[in-house]
Amino acid sequence: MNLLEVRDLRVSFAGFSPVRGISLAIKDGEFVALVGNSGSGKSTVALSLLKLQDDAKYSGKILFKKQDLIPLTEDQMQQIRGGKIAMIFQEPMSSLNPLHTAGAQILEALRLHTQQATRERVFELLRLVELTDVERFYHAYPHTLSGGQRQRVMIAMALAGHPDLLIADEPTTALDVSIQAQILNLLKNLQQKLNLSILFITHDLDIVRQMADRVYVMKFGRIIATRLPTIQPPSARISLPRDKEKPVLHVKKLSVFYDNFEAVHQASFRLYQGETIGIVGESGSGKSSLAKGLVRLLKTQGEVFLEGQNFFQLSGKNLQQARANLQMVFQDPVSSLNPRMTVADIVREGLLVHHRSGTTEIVADTLKQVGLKPEIMSRYPHELSGGQRTRVALARSLILHPKVLILDEATSALDIYTQQQLITLLSALQHDMTLSYLCISHDMKIIRQMADYILVMKDGRIVEQAQAQTLLTSPKHPYTQQLLKASFF
């Protein structure tokens, strides 16, 4: 029996129609995946099922237990939301109230949907989502929790009203592979334990293959398939021989500190011209701290030699010149691009800082290098897609012609199609400009495609490093083996 049946659903906003007549069904206790690239309409469908879109016009039918939700009033929908159909969102930090504890927020959900708004019931829900120290989590504020812990609190809130259907909109996208695997296992266990129906929205095809009973594939607001395409997994990068005479970057016993806390302990490695080193590990392992330490954004000990110069001993003009050769593309371009500056000004800024000519022609040529049209120079960051913002951040670094580029989770927030476009672009740029990359990622599939050599980090230490093919096929450290298993290798 179908718990939910959507018939020819269309959603429009002032003439724009992101959903153009889709039909799908979810049975009792079924795990259904909705996949597609960014802009395909997946999240619009999820929000429309609960009529959460402001100023949206709906047509078609949304039948939940044979009742059509589209004609219902706002008061009637309040009885459905949370109590019958619940939703967990991609980014729990923006969904949880930072001024209230996790326990208070779960209590609020219980008051809205049940007669069991008690501290004991909150503890039960925290245990249900596999959080053990329930007293601590009850009193914890969202900012004190890890990404995985916040997502578990969101799931506990969603389960408070005993829903029949749980909509999960990209709930694991921002999590590292180990935590992602834990959340996926939790959802699967809850599905079986509570006979819960789940609509799982994602762009990760590997998750779908492992988890889903049924799948719908969206593109341009329509369902285009009900099975996943057969895609050959990306082949591993063919590593070039390492010229061991002269590394472009030589890191010796580098430790990185936040005040007195040591985030990275004595990391050592060499990066050669035209080579890519992949740095992997779970959240909190020290990957980004290592990157920030390398570019002197954090307190450090140890030595870093950039093209033979001790980078940590440089100052004044010598430091400024050397900085141009070591550039970084940050994880979140939204927060690293100035929202008040145009694309042209953002890309040109580095040249001005280094007292170089920043003509419109130079900026336009650099944007073309990263696959962007010069027409976007007058736009602001909020007017760009995620992929375009990442390319602008890349152009800002490349305009200085660096020798080493640090890519800190540069593709993590992008859908799989945009990821592949950027990986292809980065490979072409590396070949054309003989760039060396430090590629930080929690996605082992990306590392497999890009890296010649891999460093595995845990608790601030490099626990294993080897040629990419060797490490991926014959990992020695138990933690590396765990990471590869969680990545569906």
C-alpha positions in Angstrom: 0.0 0.0 0.0 1.3 3.5 -0.9 1.8 5.7 2.1 2.5 8.7 -0.2 1.5 9.1 -3.8 2.4 12.2 -5.8 0.5 12.7 -9.1 1.6 15.3 -11.7 2.9 17.7 -9.1 3.8 21.2 -10.5 5.2 24.0 -8.4 5.6 27.6 -9.6 6.8 30.9 -8.3 5.9 34.1 -10.2 6.1 32.3 -13.5 9.1 30.1 -12.7 8.4 26.4 -12.5 11.2 24.4 -10.7 8.9 21.3 -10.6 7.1 20.5 -13.8 4.8 17.6 -13.4 6.3 14.7 -11.4 4.8 11.5 -10.1 6.2 9.2 -7.4 5.1 6.8 -4.7 6.4 5.6 -1.3 5.1 2.5 0.4 4.9 1.7 4.1 8.4 1.0 5.5 10.1 1.8 2.2 13.4 3.7 1.7 13.0 5.7 -1.5 15.8 7.9 -3.0 15.3 11.1 -5.0 18.5 12.0 -6.9 19.6 14.7 -9.3 22.1 17.5 -9.7 21.9 20.9 -8.2 18.9 22.8 -9.5 17.0 19.7 -10.6 14.2 20.4 -8.2 14.8 17.8 -5.5 14.6 20.1 -2.5 11.6 21.9 -4.0 9.8 18.6 -4.1 10.7 17.9 -0.5 9.5 21.3 0.8 6.4 21.1 -1.4 5.3 17.8 0.2 4.8 19.8 3.4 3.8 23.0 1.6 6.7 24.9 3.1 7.4 27.0 0.1 6.4 30.7 0.5 4.3 32.1 -2.4 4.3 28.8 -4.2 1.4 27.7 -6.4 0.7 24.0 -6.4 -1.2 21.8 -8.9 -1.6 18.1 -9.1 -2.1 15.8 -6.1 -0.1 15.0 -3.0 -1.9 12.0 -1.5 -0.8 11.1 2.0 -2.8 8.1 3.3 -5.2 8.9 0.4 -5.8 12.4 1.7 -4.8 15.2 -0.8 -2.6 17.7 1.0 -2.8 20.5 -1.6 -6.3 21.8 -0.7 -5.5 21.8 3.1 -5.3 25.0 5.1 -2.3 26.1 7.0 -3.9 25.0 10.3 -4.6 21.6 8.8 -1.1 21.3 7.5 0.3 22.0 11.0 -1.4 18.7 12.1 0.5 16.9 9.3 4.0 18.5 9.7 6.1 16.8 12.4 3.2 14.5 13.6 2.7 12.6 10.3 5.5 13.7 8.0 8.8 15.0 9.4 11.8 16.5 7.8 15.5 16.7 8.5 17.6 19.3 6.6 21.0 19.4 5.0 22.6 21.9 7.4 21.6 21.3 11.1 23.5 24.4 12.3 21.1 26.7 10.4 18.0 24.6 11.4 18.7 24.4 15.2 18.2 27.4 17.4 21.6 28.5 18.7 20.0 30.1 21.8 18.4 26.9 23.1 19.9 23.6 24.2 19.3 20.4 22.3 17.1 19.1 25.1 14.9 22.2 25.0 14.4 22.0 21.3 13.5 18.3 21.4 11.1 19.1 24.3 9.5 21.8 22.1 8.9 19.2 19.3 7.3 16.9 21.8 4.9 19.6 23.1 3.8 20.4 19.6 3.0 16.8 18.6 2.6 14.6 21.6 1.4 14.4 25.2 4.8 13.1 26.4 6.8 16.3 26.7 9.1 15.0 29.5 12.8 15.0 30.2 12.6 11.1 30.2 11.1 11.0 26.8 13.9 13.3 25.5 16.4 10.9 26.9 14.7 8.1 25.1 14.9 9.9 21.8 18.6 10.7 22.3 19.3 7.1 23.0 17.2 6.1 20.0 19.6 8.1 17.8 22.6 6.5 19.5 23.8 9.4 21.6 25.0 7.8 24.9 25.8 10.6 27.4 22.2 11.8 27.3 22.5 14.2 30.3 25.3 16.1 28.6 23.5 16.3 25.2 20.3 17.4 26.9 22.1 20.5 28.2 24.4 21.1 25.2 24.0 24.0 22.8 24.3 23.3 19.1 27.6 25.1 18.7 29.2 22.7 21.2 28.3 19.7 19.2 30.0 18.1 16.2 28.3 18.0 12.8 27.3 14.3 13.3 25.9 15.0 16.8 23.9 17.9 15.5 22.4 15.8 12.8 21.4 13.1 15.4 19.7 15.8 17.4 17.8 16.9 14.3 16.7 13.3 13.7 15.6 13.0 17.3 13.5 16.1 16.9 12.0 14.7 13.7 11.1 11.4 15.4 9.5 13.2 18.4 6.0 13.2 16.8 6.1 9.5 15.7 5.9 10.3 12.0 5.0 7.8 9.3 7.3 9.4 6.7 10.7 11.0 7.2 12.0 13.3 4.5 15.8 13.6 4.7 17.1 16.4 2.4 20.9 15.8 1.8 21.4 15.0 5.5 25.0 13.7 5.1 26.5 16.0 2.5 28.5 18.2 4.9 29.8 15.2 6.9 33.0 13.2 6.6 32.8 9.6 5.4 33.0 8.0 8.8 30.2 10.1 10.3 28.2 9.8 7.1 28.3 6.0 7.3 27.2 6.2 11.0 24.2 8.5 10.1 23.2 6.2 7.1 23.4 3.1 9.3 21.3 4.9 12.0 18.6 5.9 9.4 18.5 2.3 8.1 18.2 0.9 11.6 15.4 3.4 12.5 13.6 2.5 9.3 13.5 -1.2 10.3 12.9 -0.6 14.0 10.0 1.9 13.6 8.7 0.6 10.2 9.5 4.2 9.0 9.1 5.3 5.4 12.0 7.5 4.2 12.4 9.8 1.3 16.1 10.3 1.0 17.3 13.2 -1.2 20.9 13.2 -2.3 23.3 13.6 -5.2 25.5 10.7 -4.0 24.9 7.7 -6.2 26.9 5.4 -4.1 24.7 6.0 -1.1 21.6 5.3 -3.2 23.0 2.0 -4.5 23.7 0.9 -0.9 20.6 2.1 0.8 17.5 2.6 -1.4 14.7 0.2 -2.1 13.6 2.4 -5.0 15.0 5.5 -6.8 13.7 8.4 -8.8 16.1 10.5 -10.9 15.3 14.2 -11.5 16.5 16.6 -14.1 15.1 20.1 -14.9 12.1 19.6 -12.7 11.0 16.2 -14.1 11.5 12.6 -13.2 13.6 11.2 -16.1 14.3 7.7 -14.7 13.3 5.2 -12.0 16.7 3.4 -12.0 20.3 4.6 -11.7 22.4 4.8 -14.8 25.2 2.3 -15.0 28.3 4.5 -14.5 31.8 3.2 -14.6 33.6 4.3 -11.4 36.3 6.9 -12.1 39.7 5.3 -12.7 42.5 6.0 -10.3 45.0 8.7 -11.4 48.1 7.3 -13.1 50.9 8.7 -10.9 54.0 10.1 -12.5 57.5 9.2 -11.1 58.4 11.6 -8.3 61.5 13.7 -8.9 63.1 13.4 -5.5 65.8 15.9 -6.0 64.0 19.2 -5.5 60.6 19.4 -3.9 58.6 22.6 -4.5 57.2 22.3 -0.9 59.1 20.5 1.9 57.4 20.3 5.3 59.5 19.2 8.3 57.9 18.4 11.6 55.2 21.0 11.3 53.0 21.4 14.4 50.0 23.8 14.4 48.4 25.3 17.4 45.2 27.1 18.5 46.5 28.9 21.6 47.9 26.0 23.6 46.0 23.2 21.8 48.1 21.3 19.4 45.9 20.6 16.3 48.6 19.1 14.2 51.7 17.2 15.6 54.9 17.1 13.6 53.7 16.5 10.1 56.4 15.9 7.5 56.1 15.4 3.7 57.4 16.6 0.3 55.4 17.9 -2.6 57.0 17.9 -6.1 56.3 20.0 -9.2 53.2 19.0 -11.0 52.2 16.5 -8.3 49.0 16.2 -6.3 49.1 15.1 -2.6 45.7 14.1 -1.2 45.1 14.7 2.5 42.2 12.7 4.0 40.7 12.1 7.4 37.5 12.6 9.4 36.4 16.0 10.8 38.7 17.2 13.5 41.7 15.2 12.2 43.7 18.3 11.5 43.5 18.5 7.7 42.3 22.2 7.5 44.5 23.2 10.4 47.5 21.8 8.5 46.6 23.8 5.5 46.1 27.0 7.5 49.4 26.4 9.3 51.2 26.1 6.0 50.0 29.5 4.8 50.8 31.1 8.2 47.3 31.7 9.3 47.9 29.9 12.6 50.6 29.6 15.2 53.2 26.9 14.1 56.4 25.2 15.0 58.6 23.4 12.5 59.9 24.2 9.1 58.3 24.7 5.7 60.5 25.2 2.6 58.9 26.7 -0.5 61.1 26.4 -3.5 64.1 26.1 -1.2 63.3 29.1 0.9 62.4 28.7 4.6 58.9 30.2 4.3 58.4 30.6 8.0 61.5 32.9 8.3 60.5 35.3 5.5 59.2 38.7 6.3 58.4 42.0 4.5 58.7 42.0 0.7 60.2 38.6 0.6 57.2 37.1 2.4 54.8 38.9 0.2 56.5 37.6 -3.0 56.6 34.1 -1.6 52.9 34.2 -0.6 52.0 34.6 -4.3 53.5 31.1 -4.9 51.5 29.4 -2.2 47.7 30.0 -2.6 44.7 28.5 -1.0 41.1 27.9 -2.1 38.9 27.6 0.9 36.1 25.1 1.6 33.2 27.6 1.6 33.5 30.2 -1.2 30.4 31.9 0.2 32.2 33.0 3.3 35.6 33.5 1.6 34.3 35.8 -1.1 33.5 39.4 -0.1 29.7 39.8 -0.7 30.1 43.6 -1.4 32.7 43.1 -4.2 32.0 42.2 -7.8 33.6 39.2 -9.4 36.1 41.4 -11.2 37.2 43.1 -8.0 37.5 39.8 -6.1 39.7 38.3 -8.8 41.8 41.5 -9.3 42.4 42.0 -5.5 45.4 39.7 -5.3 47.2 41.5 -8.1 46.7 44.9 -6.4 47.9 43.6 -3.1 51.1 42.4 -4.8 51.4 45.7 -6.7 50.8 44.1 -10.1 48.8 45.3 -13.1 45.1 44.2 -12.7 43.6 45.2 -16.1 40.2 44.0 -17.1 41.8 41.9 -19.9 43.9 40.0 -17.3 40.9 39.3 -15.2 38.8 38.2 -18.2 41.5 35.9 -19.4 41.8 34.3 -15.9 38.1 33.8 -15.7 38.2 32.1 -19.1 40.9 29.8 -17.8 38.5 28.5 -15.1 35.6 28.1 -17.6 33.7 31.3 -16.8 32.5 33.9 -19.2 33.8 37.5 -18.8 30.2 38.7 -18.7 30.0 37.6 -15.0 32.6 40.2 -13.9 29.9 42.7 -12.9 28.0 40.1 -10.7 28.2 39.7 -7.0 28.8 36.3 -5.2 25.1 35.8 -4.2 24.2 35.9 -7.9 26.4 32.9 -8.7 25.8 29.1 -8.4 28.0 27.0 -6.1 30.1 25.8 -8.9 30.6 29.4 -10.3 31.6 30.7 -6.8 34.2 27.9 -6.5 35.6 28.8 -9.9 35.8 32.5 -8.9 37.8 31.5 -5.8 40.0 29.4 -8.0 40.6 32.3 -10.4 41.5 34.6 -7.5 44.3 32.3 -6.6 45.4 31.4 -10.2 45.8 35.0 -11.3 49.0 35.2 -9.2 50.5 32.2 -11.0 51.3 30.2 -7.9 53.5 27.2 -7.7 51.4 25.4 -5.1 47.6 25.5 -4.7 45.9 24.2 -1.5 42.4 23.0 -2.2 40.5 22.7 1.1 37.4 20.6 0.4 36.9 22.8 -2.7 34.3 20.4 -4.2 32.6 19.1 -1.0 29.4 21.2 -1.2 28.8 20.6 -5.0 26.7 17.9 -6.7 28.5 15.1 -8.4 28.1 16.6 -11.9 29.7 19.9 -10.9 32.4 18.1 -9.0 33.4 16.2 -12.1 33.5 19.4 -14.1 35.8 21.0 -11.6 38.1 17.9 -11.3 38.5 17.9 -15.1 39.3 21.6 -15.0 41.8 21.2 -12.2 43.6 18.4 -14.1 43.8 20.6 -17.2 45.1 23.6 -15.3 47.7 21.4 -13.5 48.9 20.1 -16.9 49.0 23.6 -18.5 50.6 25.5 -15.6 52.6 22.7 -14.0 50.8 23.3 -10.7 51.3 21.3 -7.6 48.2 20.6 -5.5 47.5 19.8 -1.9 44.0 18.4 -2.1 42.1 18.1 1.2 39.0 16.1 1.1 36.8 13.6 3.0 35.7 12.1 -0.2 37.9 9.2 -1.1 36.5 9.0 -4.7 37.8 12.5 -5.4 41.2 11.7 -3.8 41.3 8.5 -6.0 40.9 10.6 -9.1 43.2 13.4 -8.3 46.0 12.3 -6.0 49.5 10.9 -6.8 50.3 10.5 -3.1 48.1 10.3 -0.1 48.4 11.4 3.6 46.0 10.0 6.1 45.4 12.1 9.2 43.8 11.2 12.5 43.9 13.2 15.8 46.3 15.7 14.3 48.9 13.1 13.2 49.8 11.6 9.8 49.1 7.9 10.5 49.9 6.6 7.0 51.3 8.0 3.8 52.0 6.2 0.5 51.6 6.3 -3.3 47.9 6.6 -4.0 47.5 3.3 -5.8 49.4 1.5 -3.0 47.4 3.1 -0.2 44.0 2.6 -1.9 44.6 -1.1 -2.7 46.8 -2.2 0.3 46.1 0.1 3.3 48.1 -0.8 6.4 46.7 1.3 9.2 43.4 0.2 10.7 42.0 3.8 10.4 42.8 3.9 6.7 41.0 0.6 6.2 38.0 2.0 8.1 37.9 5.2 5.9 38.0 3.1 2.7 35.2 0.8 4.0 33.1 3.8 4.9 33.6 5.3 1.4 32.2 2.1 -0.2 35.6 1.1 -1.6 
